[in-house]
């Protein structure tokens, strides 16, 4: 399944970067496996290293916790203990813009986007992931 995961993650990252560029955003996209190891890292020409690192950390949070980072941030905002626990590691970033990667109904990693405002990152990535799913299922408008 390893090659399928890589192809899937690369497809989602490339779609995301293309859409961001179409919208005039300089962003970075990263995908990680379930162990938090980077399997895809892409960035626009003007997106800096901090964006790539933020994208990777968002992807890692989504992979490990199995939720979009926006949902994790919401939960952590209501739970001070969870907030402290999440702050105890430098390898996750609980800011909107990260989603679990789900292939064949199974969580296989996470994907993160950074470079815009966090709410823009979240909306763009959610839209790209939804559009890809619709296209693959043949549910799109012809």
Backbone as ProteinMPNN parsed JSONL, in Angstrom:
{"seq_chain_A": "XXXXXXXXXXXXXXXXXXXXXXXXXXXXXXXXXXXXXXXXXXXXXXXXXXXXXXXXXXXXXXXXXXXXXXXXXXXXXXXXXXXXXXXXXXXXXXXXXXXXXXXXXXXXXXXXXXXXXXXXXXXXXXXXXXXXXXXXXXXXXX", "coords_chain_A": {"N_chain_A": [[0.819, -1.198, 0.0], [2.147, 1.135, 0.287], [3.172, 2.537, -2.043], [0.778, 3.372, -3.127], [-0.155, 5.106, -1.151], [1.786, 7.123, -1.258], [1.374, 8.048, -3.919], [-1.273, 8.933, -3.689], [-1.043, 10.943, -1.677], [0.735, 12.687, -2.969], [-0.808, 13.438, -5.193], [-2.916, 14.848, -3.892], [-1.465, 16.917, -2.691], [-0.323, 18.212, -4.926], [-2.646, 19.063, -6.28], [-3.573, 20.873, -4.382], [-1.512, 22.798, -4.247], [-1.611, 23.774, -6.884], [-4.199, 24.927, -6.93], [-3.921, 26.894, -4.966], [-1.972, 28.506, -6.169], [-3.448, 29.324, -8.379], [-5.185, 30.985, -7.096], [-3.501, 32.974, -6.386], [-1.91, 32.665, -4.141], [0.977, 32.2, -2.163], [2.171, 29.387, -1.04], [2.913, 26.527, 1.046], [2.811, 22.982, 0.995], [2.485, 20.0, 2.766], [2.71, 16.493, 3.276], [2.358, 13.789, 5.492], [3.179, 10.504, 6.756], [1.619, 7.997, 8.868], [3.438, 7.823, 10.903], [4.445, 10.309, 11.139], [6.412, 11.002, 9.389], [7.718, 12.882, 6.74], [6.32, 12.647, 3.558], [5.646, 13.961, 1.284], [6.559, 17.126, 0.143], [5.921, 20.257, -0.897], [6.306, 23.49, -2.332], [5.352, 26.802, -3.22], [7.064, 29.085, -5.422], [7.657, 31.45, -4.004], [7.102, 30.881, -1.392], [8.21, 30.574, 1.869], [10.623, 28.806, 3.981], [9.569, 28.718, 6.663], [6.812, 28.406, 6.138], [6.693, 25.87, 4.976], [7.549, 24.262, 7.088], [5.509, 24.797, 8.942], [3.317, 23.747, 7.536], [4.013, 21.021, 7.511], [3.933, 20.428, 10.249], [1.237, 20.907, 10.804], [0.112, 18.898, 9.229], [1.131, 16.686, 10.561], [-0.127, 16.882, 13.073], [-2.81, 16.456, 12.313], [-2.623, 13.872, 11.248], [-1.795, 12.284, 13.443], [-3.756, 12.801, 15.415], [-6.1, 12.413, 14.066], [-8.055, 14.187, 13.237], [-9.277, 17.201, 11.635], [-7.136, 20.042, 11.881], [-8.406, 22.396, 12.607], [-10.605, 21.517, 14.098], [-9.257, 20.287, 16.193], [-7.986, 22.498, 17.337], [-10.225, 23.891, 18.218], [-11.231, 22.098, 20.163], [-9.036, 22.062, 21.928], [-9.058, 24.689, 22.745], [-11.117, 24.685, 24.523], [-10.294, 23.046, 26.498], [-8.042, 23.163, 28.85], [-6.044, 21.362, 29.729], [-5.626, 19.638, 27.578], [-4.694, 21.564, 25.797], [-2.252, 22.294, 27.012], [-0.933, 19.816, 26.82], [-0.72, 19.504, 24.029], [0.957, 21.608, 23.503], [3.309, 20.697, 24.472], [4.942, 19.453, 22.694], [7.124, 19.997, 19.955], [6.499, 19.186, 17.463], [3.968, 19.29, 16.39], [1.427, 21.407, 15.065], [-1.247, 23.114, 15.997], [-3.218, 24.591, 14.352], [-5.665, 25.86, 12.164], [-5.746, 24.268, 8.935], [-4.81, 21.773, 8.457], [-5.428, 18.348, 7.645], [-6.6, 14.969, 8.096], [-5.341, 12.329, 6.023], [-7.196, 10.179, 4.152], [-7.506, 7.082, 2.814], [-9.208, 4.742, 0.955], [-11.048, 4.498, 3.057], [-9.446, 4.377, 5.28], [-7.327, 5.917, 7.628], [-4.307, 7.238, 6.625], [-2.353, 9.063, 7.0], [-1.483, 12.536, 7.1], [-2.237, 15.85, 5.836], [-1.033, 19.103, 5.278], [-1.383, 22.644, 4.955], [0.146, 25.769, 4.53], [0.851, 29.262, 4.656], [-0.934, 31.113, 3.802], [-3.455, 33.078, 5.509], [-4.533, 31.404, 8.457], [-7.271, 30.651, 8.371], [-7.782, 30.875, 5.66], [-6.028, 28.941, 4.683], [-7.233, 26.642, 5.75], [-9.812, 26.663, 4.511], [-9.142, 26.546, 1.739], [-7.709, 24.104, 1.523], [-9.637, 22.285, 2.47], [-11.596, 22.591, 0.477], [-10.225, 21.694, -1.812], [-9.678, 18.996, -1.124], [-12.283, 18.029, -0.824], [-13.268, 18.44, -3.464], [-11.604, 16.716, -4.907], [-12.381, 14.24, -3.9], [-15.066, 14.148, -4.699], [-14.72, 14.185, -7.494], [-13.376, 11.741, -7.875], [-15.309, 9.925, -7.116], [-17.087, 10.298, -9.072], [-19.152, 12.045, -8.765], [-19.351, 14.607, -9.528], [-20.623, 17.531, -11.198], [-21.541, 17.185, -14.533]], "CA_chain_A": [[0.0, 0.0, 0.0], [3.035, 2.28, 0.385], [3.193, 3.324, -3.278], [-0.542, 3.996, -3.273], [-0.218, 6.234, -0.219], [2.618, 8.182, -1.824], [0.682, 8.602, -5.093], [-2.442, 9.636, -3.181], [-0.586, 12.16, -1.006], [1.3, 13.574, -3.985], [-1.935, 13.977, -5.946], [-3.614, 15.86, -3.091], [-0.563, 18.062, -2.51], [-0.219, 18.929, -6.199], [-3.927, 19.747, -6.488], [-3.642, 21.987, -3.441], [-0.578, 23.831, -4.684], [-2.157, 24.386, -8.119], [-5.337, 25.789, -6.597], [-3.388, 28.057, -4.253], [-1.332, 29.368, -7.168], [-4.53, 29.913, -9.165], [-5.759, 32.049, -6.269], [-2.474, 33.97, -6.099], [-1.334, 32.444, -2.813], [2.285, 31.555, -2.068], [1.985, 28.471, 0.082], [3.615, 25.246, 1.089], [1.949, 21.837, 1.304], [3.251, 18.828, 3.195], [1.962, 15.31, 3.685], [3.135, 12.88, 6.335], [2.575, 9.205, 6.999], [1.101, 7.857, 10.228], [4.539, 7.991, 11.839], [4.874, 11.7, 11.123], [7.522, 11.192, 8.455], [7.312, 13.613, 5.545], [6.344, 11.863, 2.325], [5.54, 14.943, 0.202], [6.759, 18.519, 0.554], [5.9, 21.131, -2.066], [6.075, 24.896, -1.992], [5.4, 27.753, -4.306], [8.371, 29.737, -5.576], [7.876, 32.513, -3.026], [6.778, 30.42, -0.043], [9.443, 30.375, 2.617], [10.809, 27.624, 4.812], [8.612, 28.639, 7.78], [5.532, 27.878, 5.659], [6.835, 24.43, 4.787], [7.593, 23.644, 8.418], [4.163, 24.896, 9.517], [2.473, 22.778, 6.829], [4.38, 19.686, 7.988], [3.454, 20.267, 11.623], [-0.223, 20.785, 10.729], [-0.143, 17.557, 8.707], [1.456, 15.74, 11.625], [-1.203, 16.943, 14.076], [-3.996, 15.821, 11.741], [-2.354, 12.437, 11.115], [-1.712, 11.637, 14.749], [-4.991, 12.93, 16.181], [-7.211, 11.936, 13.26], [-9.058, 15.243, 13.054], [-8.749, 18.441, 11.061], [-6.514, 20.868, 12.928], [-9.394, 23.378, 13.082], [-11.374, 20.852, 15.152], [-8.358, 20.088, 17.332], [-7.818, 23.816, 17.957], [-11.471, 24.178, 18.926], [-11.251, 21.264, 21.367], [-7.977, 22.512, 22.838], [-9.476, 25.98, 23.302], [-12.077, 24.436, 25.6], [-9.713, 22.079, 27.437], [-6.683, 23.642, 29.159], [-5.091, 20.255, 29.863], [-5.287, 19.245, 26.206], [-3.889, 22.645, 25.242], [-0.885, 22.141, 27.547], [-0.352, 18.597, 26.265], [-0.352, 19.77, 22.638], [2.08, 22.543, 23.519], [4.499, 20.034, 25.008], [5.759, 18.929, 21.605], [7.416, 20.946, 18.876], [6.275, 18.536, 16.182], [2.606, 19.502, 15.905], [0.932, 22.782, 15.062], [-2.699, 23.006, 16.049], [-3.754, 25.786, 13.714], [-6.392, 25.386, 10.988], [-4.979, 24.082, 7.712], [-4.354, 20.393, 8.387], [-6.492, 17.342, 7.567], [-6.147, 13.592, 7.93], [-5.424, 11.735, 4.689], [-7.954, 8.939, 4.267], [-7.478, 6.318, 1.566], [-10.017, 3.524, 1.079], [-11.685, 4.471, 4.362], [-8.433, 4.18, 6.333], [-6.419, 7.049, 7.812], [-2.957, 6.829, 6.244], [-1.422, 10.154, 7.261], [-2.094, 13.859, 7.182], [-1.775, 16.843, 4.883], [-1.123, 20.444, 5.833], [-1.176, 23.791, 4.071], [0.5, 26.988, 5.26], [1.349, 30.368, 3.842], [-1.991, 32.118, 3.844], [-3.992, 33.147, 6.864], [-4.938, 30.053, 8.832], [-8.617, 30.337, 7.898], [-7.657, 30.67, 4.207], [-5.391, 27.629, 4.523], [-8.246, 25.63, 6.045], [-10.852, 26.658, 3.475], [-8.594, 26.092, 0.466], [-7.397, 22.671, 1.593], [-10.906, 21.559, 2.568], [-12.241, 22.624, -0.838], [-9.473, 20.821, -2.728], [-9.897, 17.604, -0.731], [-13.67, 17.699, -1.173], [-13.394, 18.369, -4.924], [-10.925, 15.496, -5.358], [-13.235, 13.117, -3.526], [-16.23, 14.186, -5.587], [-14.266, 13.8, -8.833], [-13.056, 10.313, -7.88], [-16.542, 9.154, -6.988], [-17.925, 10.564, -10.226], [-20.335, 12.758, -8.318], [-19.294, 15.992, -9.977], [-21.566, 17.963, -12.233], [-20.946, 16.957, -15.844]], "C_chain_A": [[0.861, 1.259, 0.0], [3.068, 3.156, -0.851], [1.863, 4.019, -3.508], [-0.67, 5.206, -2.362], [0.586, 7.4, -0.766], [1.915, 8.84, -3.01], [-0.53, 9.426, -4.665], [-2.044, 10.975, -2.547], [-0.029, 13.167, -2.007], [0.19, 14.221, -4.81], [-2.621, 15.097, -5.17], [-2.749, 17.106, -2.901], [-0.458, 18.879, -3.796], [-1.508, 19.679, -6.513], [-4.011, 21.002, -5.626], [-2.73, 23.127, -3.872], [-1.085, 24.531, -5.943], [-3.302, 25.344, -7.805], [-4.867, 27.042, -5.859], [-2.745, 29.034, -5.237], [-2.384, 30.049, -8.035], [-5.164, 31.087, -8.421], [-4.736, 33.111, -5.884], [-1.839, 33.844, -4.728], [0.017, 31.742, -2.925], [2.282, 30.685, -0.825], [2.929, 27.283, -0.022], [2.614, 24.182, 1.516], [2.861, 20.685, 1.709], [2.291, 17.708, 3.555], [2.902, 14.402, 4.461], [2.419, 11.543, 6.43], [2.12, 9.134, 8.454], [2.19, 7.979, 11.297], [5.067, 9.411, 11.886], [6.049, 11.971, 10.205], [7.007, 11.866, 7.187], [7.419, 12.706, 4.332], [6.194, 12.761, 1.099], [5.757, 16.325, 0.803], [6.871, 19.37, -0.709], [5.728, 22.569, -1.591], [6.121, 25.726, -3.252], [6.749, 28.45, -4.312], [8.667, 30.76, -4.483], [7.492, 32.126, -1.603], [8.066, 30.069, 0.682], [9.465, 29.1, 3.431], [9.841, 27.586, 5.993], [7.252, 28.091, 7.352], [5.592, 26.372, 5.488], [6.855, 23.707, 6.13], [6.221, 23.685, 9.075], [3.226, 23.891, 8.857], [2.751, 21.365, 7.323], [3.832, 19.441, 9.392], [1.928, 20.182, 11.683], [-0.598, 19.381, 10.244], [0.088, 16.512, 9.796], [0.354, 15.713, 12.686], [-2.444, 16.211, 13.57], [-3.817, 14.309, 11.615], [-2.45, 11.735, 12.458], [-3.053, 11.661, 15.482], [-6.24, 12.562, 15.384], [-8.337, 12.92, 13.047], [-8.445, 16.399, 12.291], [-8.184, 19.315, 12.183], [-7.456, 21.953, 13.429], [-10.217, 22.786, 14.22], [-10.52, 20.636, 16.397], [-8.168, 21.408, 18.074], [-9.058, 24.191, 18.757], [-11.549, 23.384, 20.229], [-10.238, 21.751, 22.397], [-8.336, 23.845, 23.483], [-10.446, 25.832, 24.453], [-11.516, 23.52, 26.683], [-8.269, 22.465, 27.739], [-5.637, 22.532, 29.29], [-4.662, 19.781, 28.478], [-4.393, 20.295, 25.557], [-2.442, 22.55, 25.726], [-0.201, 20.912, 26.956], [0.099, 18.823, 24.824], [0.845, 20.712, 22.552], [3.384, 21.918, 23.988], [5.396, 19.459, 23.921], [5.961, 20.003, 20.545], [7.025, 20.399, 17.512], [4.843, 18.611, 15.658], [2.28, 20.986, 15.972], [-0.582, 22.69, 14.951], [-3.302, 24.347, 15.639], [-4.5, 25.294, 12.477], [-5.519, 25.341, 9.73], [-4.391, 22.689, 7.592], [-5.534, 19.437, 8.407], [-5.883, 15.944, 7.545], [-6.227, 13.202, 6.458], [-6.091, 10.375, 4.857], [-8.015, 8.293, 2.889], [-8.217, 5.004, 1.788], [-10.606, 3.374, 2.48], [-10.739, 4.324, 5.543], [-7.533, 5.41, 6.41], [-5.0, 6.585, 7.56], [-1.918, 7.912, 6.507], [-2.182, 11.457, 7.399], [-1.505, 14.771, 6.132], [-1.988, 18.222, 5.499], [-0.777, 21.501, 4.798], [-0.854, 24.996, 4.932], [1.038, 28.026, 4.286], [0.336, 31.476, 3.707], [-2.367, 32.345, 5.294], [-4.552, 31.785, 7.203], [-6.342, 29.705, 8.351], [-8.642, 30.148, 6.38], [-7.045, 29.303, 3.92], [-6.433, 26.523, 4.7], [-9.273, 25.535, 4.915], [-10.336, 26.113, 2.149], [-8.341, 24.591, 0.486], [-8.675, 21.842, 1.682], [-11.586, 21.493, 1.202], [-11.545, 21.693, -1.823], [-9.72, 19.353, -2.394], [-11.317, 17.158, -1.071], [-13.841, 17.532, -2.678], [-12.742, 17.1, -5.469], [-11.777, 14.274, -5.058], [-14.456, 13.03, -4.441], [-15.847, 13.704, -6.99], [-13.994, 12.298, -8.896], [-14.304, 9.436, -7.793], [-17.463, 9.357, -8.172], [-19.196, 11.311, -9.885], [-20.374, 14.193, -8.798], [-20.334, 16.282, -11.057], [-20.866, 17.824, -13.576], [-21.128, 18.156, -16.736]], "O_chain_A": [[0.35, 2.348, -0.263], [3.0, 4.38, -0.744], [1.826, 5.135, -4.027], [-1.235, 6.225, -2.76], [0.124, 8.541, -0.743], [1.869, 10.068, -3.093], [-0.782, 10.496, -5.219], [-2.638, 12.011, -2.846], [-0.294, 14.364, -1.901], [0.243, 15.418, -5.093], [-2.88, 16.168, -5.719], [-3.257, 18.227, -2.947], [-0.499, 20.109, -3.754], [-1.458, 20.821, -6.968], [-4.461, 22.055, -6.079], [-3.135, 24.289, -3.861], [-0.994, 25.754, -6.05], [-3.365, 26.445, -8.353], [-5.374, 28.135, -6.112], [-2.952, 30.244, -5.145], [-2.234, 31.219, -8.388], [-5.619, 32.054, -9.032], [-5.054, 34.043, -5.145], [-1.289, 34.814, -4.207], [0.171, 30.798, -3.7], [2.376, 31.179, 0.299], [3.625, 27.075, -1.017], [1.695, 24.445, 2.292], [3.881, 20.43, 1.069], [1.2, 17.947, 4.072], [4.08, 14.266, 4.13], [1.211, 11.455, 6.215], [2.229, 10.118, 9.187], [1.888, 8.214, 12.467], [6.033, 9.691, 12.596], [6.623, 13.06, 10.238], [5.985, 11.465, 6.631], [8.451, 12.079, 4.094], [6.572, 12.37, -0.005], [5.2, 16.648, 1.852], [7.809, 19.215, -1.492], [5.083, 22.827, -0.575], [6.823, 25.408, -4.212], [7.486, 28.409, -3.327], [9.821, 30.915, -4.082], [7.551, 32.96, -0.7], [8.91, 29.345, 0.152], [8.458, 28.404, 3.556], [9.327, 26.512, 6.308], [6.604, 27.385, 8.124], [4.637, 25.671, 5.823], [6.239, 22.651, 6.279], [5.81, 22.708, 9.702], [2.427, 23.25, 9.539], [1.818, 20.59, 7.533], [3.325, 18.357, 9.682], [1.383, 19.464, 12.521], [-1.511, 18.755, 10.782], [-0.685, 15.563, 9.925], [-0.047, 14.642, 13.142], [-3.058, 15.439, 14.307], [-4.757, 13.551, 11.85], [-3.114, 10.706, 12.584], [-3.447, 10.669, 16.095], [-7.319, 12.415, 15.958], [-9.455, 12.527, 12.713], [-7.225, 16.567, 12.293], [-8.703, 19.318, 13.299], [-7.323, 22.395, 14.57], [-10.499, 23.474, 15.201], [-11.002, 20.784, 17.52], [-8.187, 21.435, 19.304], [-8.951, 24.747, 19.851], [-11.893, 23.933, 21.275], [-10.541, 21.842, 23.587], [-7.966, 24.106, 24.628], [-10.59, 26.741, 25.27], [-12.19, 23.248, 27.676], [-7.367, 22.134, 26.97], [-4.464, 22.753, 28.99], [-3.477, 19.55, 28.233], [-3.444, 19.956, 24.85], [-1.511, 22.709, 24.936], [0.983, 20.962, 26.625], [1.182, 18.383, 24.439], [1.651, 20.616, 21.626], [4.442, 22.543, 23.91], [6.508, 19.02, 24.213], [5.07, 20.811, 20.281], [7.202, 21.081, 16.503], [4.538, 18.058, 14.601], [2.789, 21.717, 16.822], [-1.121, 22.244, 13.938], [-3.814, 25.111, 16.457], [-4.013, 24.391, 11.797], [-4.69, 26.217, 9.485], [-3.559, 22.443, 6.718], [-6.523, 19.677, 9.099], [-4.778, 15.754, 7.036], [-7.088, 13.695, 5.73], [-5.613, 9.526, 5.609], [-8.511, 8.883, 1.929], [-7.889, 4.246, 2.701], [-10.66, 2.272, 3.026], [-11.182, 4.165, 6.681], [-7.037, 5.889, 5.391], [-4.53, 5.645, 8.201], [-0.729, 7.702, 6.263], [-3.357, 11.482, 7.764], [-0.424, 14.517, 5.601], [-2.997, 18.472, 6.157], [0.02, 21.271, 3.889], [-1.505, 25.225, 5.951], [1.601, 27.7, 3.241], [0.692, 32.639, 3.521], [-1.689, 31.867, 6.203], [-5.006, 31.072, 6.309], [-6.583, 28.564, 7.957], [-9.43, 29.353, 5.867], [-7.492, 28.593, 3.019], [-6.504, 25.589, 3.9], [-9.563, 24.444, 4.425], [-11.01, 25.311, 1.503], [-8.726, 23.886, -0.447], [-8.781, 20.803, 1.031], [-12.096, 20.441, 0.816], [-12.204, 20.983, -2.583], [-9.949, 18.548, -3.297], [-11.526, 16.043, -1.55], [-14.489, 16.585, -3.125], [-13.269, 16.478, -6.391], [-11.877, 13.37, -5.887], [-14.822, 11.947, -4.896], [-16.567, 12.911, -7.597], [-14.352, 11.65, -9.88], [-14.336, 8.333, -8.339], [-18.491, 8.69, -8.288], [-20.191, 11.233, -10.606], [-21.325, 14.921, -8.511], [-20.84, 15.38, -11.724], [-19.737, 18.285, -13.746], [-20.688, 18.143, -17.885]]}, "name": "protein", "num_of_chains": 1, "seq": "XXXXXXXXXXXXXXXXXXXXXXXXXXXXXXXXXXXXXXXXXXXXXXXXXXXXXXXXXXXXXXXXXXXXXXXXXXXXXXXXXXXXXXXXXXXXXXXXXXXXXXXXXXXXXXXXXXXXXXXXXXXXXXXXXXXXXXXXXXXXXX"}
